[in-house]
């Protein structure tokens, strides 16, 4: 198993413009990290790369769209979370819980 870090969201700023504390970072165990796509973007005046991953996490992981996750030292943005596989299911054993699946992307350039 591999560990990834879900970065806590910013707390924003108060009325005086000072930063407020945000949520804490949390570590999540994942079963698998699979490359989904790797595209080179080149336009008139831009060159860049878009990297996408599909992550299979344990059933207890709380991931939502817009979260930032750190995988293998690089920050990715969660673009799409899969449907809830465990809805209306009651597994007999905890190891029978379905996985949480999400896609995340990172752009550079």
Residue pairs with C-beta under 8 A, 6 or more apart in sequence:
1 29
1 30
1 31
2 29
2 30
2 33
3 27
3 28
3 29
3 30
4 27
4 28
4 30
4 33
4 55
4 57
4 69
4 70
4 71
5 25
5 26
5 27
5 28
5 69
5 70
6 25
6 26
6 27
6 28
6 63
6 67
6 68
6 69
7 25
7 67
7 68
7 69
7 70
7 75
8 22
8 23
8 24
8 25
8 26
9 22
9 23
9 67
10 19
10 22
11 19
11 20
11 21
11 22
11 23
12 19
12 20
12 22
13 19
13 20
14 20
28 57
28 58
28 61
28 63
28 69
29 57
29 58
29 61
30 55
30 56
30 57
30 58
30 61
31 56
31 57
31 58
31 99
32 55
32 56
33 53
33 54
33 55
33 56
33 71
33 72
34 53
34 54
34 55
34 56
35 51
35 52
35 53
35 54
36 52
36 53
36 54
36 103
37 50
37 51
37 52
38 49
38 50
38 51
38 52
39 49
39 50
40 47
40 48
40 49
41 47
41 48
41 49
41 50
41 109
42 48
46 109
47 109
48 107
48 108
48 109
49 107
49 108
49 109
50 105
50 106
50 107
51 76
51 105
51 106
51 107
51 108
52 79
52 103
52 104
52 105
52 106
53 71
53 76
53 103
53 104
53 105
54 101
54 102
54 103
55 69
55 71
55 101
55 102
55 103
55 104
56 99
56 100
56 101
57 63
57 99
57 100
57 101
57 102
58 97
58 99
58 100
59 85
59 86
59 97
59 98
59 99
59 100
60 97
61 100
63 69
63 78
63 81
63 100
63 102
64 78
64 81
65 78
65 79
65 80
65 81
66 77
66 78
67 77
67 78
68 75
68 76
68 77
68 78
69 75
69 76
69 77
69 78
69 104
70 76
71 104
74 106
75 106
76 104
76 105
76 106
77 104
77 105
77 106
78 102
78 103
78 104
79 103
79 104
79 105
80 102
80 103
81 100
81 101
81 102
81 103
82 100
82 101
82 102
85 98
85 99
85 100
85 101
86 97
86 98
89 98
91 97
